[in-house]
Amino acid sequence: MQICSKCVLDENFTGIKFDEQGICNYCRTEKPLPKQLEKKEEFEQKFLTLINEHKGKGLYDAVVAYSGGKDSTYTLYLLKEKYGLNVLALTFDNWFFSERAHINIKNFVRAMGVDHINIRPNFQTYKSVINASANNDLYSVKAMQRASSICTSCISLVRFICFQTAIDKSIPFVVFGMSPGQAPLVTSIVKTNALMMRQSQESTYKALHEHVGDAINAYFLTENHFGHNERFPYSINPLAFNEYNEEKIIELIQRFNWKKPEDTDANSSNCLLNAYANQMHIDRYHINPYAYEIAGLVRTGAMDREEGLIRLREKTDESLTQQIKKKLGQ
């Protein structure tokens, strides 16, 4: 199987093409690193300007989607310690968190001194969402380049619950801990509005509602939310314009008693469901759902190519996936 000589994408990735040197079209269109650094500075300055405009004008400055994983933990740290924001941490506890992740969340929100909301959905409803995502082609092929169907559904619930909270409480920033490989820099600061979010929500909601029904309504924006266009917040991904180095991130957050769970797969530091989601995706699409993200990290120098290939080639823990399938009633 041909693999890009510069990143980690292989010939199964949709739309990929290789030149004479074996470099893929995604790498060829990537901006040089100096240009990327220059743009990062521009986006961070834009965020600092927005902070000056909105900080201290409401109950909270930002609501952050906090899973307890390394990236969202580092994001929470940046918001509190670097940017000095009054943060509301929101955890969508999906019933599949590692016990260590629960401890990490408890330790870190206490250390940061932030308010914390923990939302645990109805298990039967969530189980229906996951099973529908595992057994059906809910989303476009393009969407499946970036994440598994299961993760796409779960992250959508997290995302819209965060927007619900921001709109209800008039919070100006909704913040996500997405790595530079997951979300491009141009999407790191976006002013949302009712029309944009209605369109964004529609495809996910329709796909899930067809299989799960009205039980999912509680996790999406309602007509009441759409009626308050003036309250729609900025969507922020600060990891896109901050330094991103996994070793340094883990070293920093370990100072606050954060420890990597030993029972998750290599690409997750909080969720046991991830291994099962990855395997289902590989079986259906013949690509690892983390390939896009890891390729992005390799291109930006945030991860060594060999480390990326090792991550993608790690075998799924069959005993873990069997436990997850049993819990899901499969």
C-alpha angles and dihedrals in degrees: 000000000000116000125189109263091221106039132013105263116124135203093273092067110108114258096003121152130179129213127215091280092052093251116143126235091247091060093044092058094047115113117243114267095250089056091048092052090050091052091047090058090051093052094046090051089051090053092049089052091051090049090055089052099047110022116119097006097110144024090281135010096213144007112213126199099235118190097162091244120131096262098048090043091054090045091054089049092052093049093050104034105028102032099028096225128162099239135196109203114210121195122194099204103202098187091252102081119129112249087239089058090057090053091047091052093049093048096046101046088050092049092048093045095228133144113254134202120195116198118190112184125220103282096223091051093047092046089054090051092052095045092048089050093048097047104038139052095243100159141044122274089245091056089051090060090072105040143353120275090248094052091044090056095044094046090049091058090048091048098051094043087055090050090048089054094046093050094044092050098034093241111169099211133048108191130198129190097225117155120238087255093057100047126028120233093251090065095048094095117032128160104218128206137186096264094048094049093045089056092043092051097044101077095046094043094049093048094050097037090058090062104027105029130206093337089088094056092092090065098053137067116274133210087264090061093046088053091066102063091158091064097055108120137217115268109225132190103182096178088071092066100031128077109278119200118147096208093051092044093052092044090053099046092044086070086072095053094266111153129183112247114246095210100061128085123262094267099052131059097187116018128078091190091067096080092054092045091052094050093049089051094048092049092052104036102021093230131096108249089225093058094094094049095044092047088054092050091049092050092051093047093246091120134029114245093234091052089051092052091049091052092052094046097050110123119240116251100247094198090055093049090049090053090051093048090051091051089050091051095245 
